[in-house]
Amino acid sequence: MGLFRKVGKFMSDVKVEMSKVTWPTMDELKSSTWVVIVFSLAISAYIFLVDQGLTQLLKLIY
């Protein structure tokens, strides 16, 4: 099977698979985006607080 035939089959398969995808609505997309933003901020705050706590603990020890 030649390279161009393989690429053509791949593109055909991609087209078939993409037709099966259920795309989110704009409202679902906005909601998911806010969930990711809030979760990222929460994790960042947690890591910051743990880092600050460990820094203070190490300052007491050394």
C-alpha positions, 0 to 999 in steps of 0.5 A: 500500500503506497504512502498516498493511499495510506494517507487517504485512508487515514483521512477517510477514517478521520472523517468517519470518526469526527462525524460520530463526535458529539460536540458541546453546546456553547453553554456547556463549553462556558460551564466547563471552562469555568469549572477548569478555571476555578479548579486551577485557581483552587489547586494553585492556592493550595500549592501556594499555601503548602509551599509557604507553610513548608518554607516557614517550617524550614525557617524554624528548623534551620 
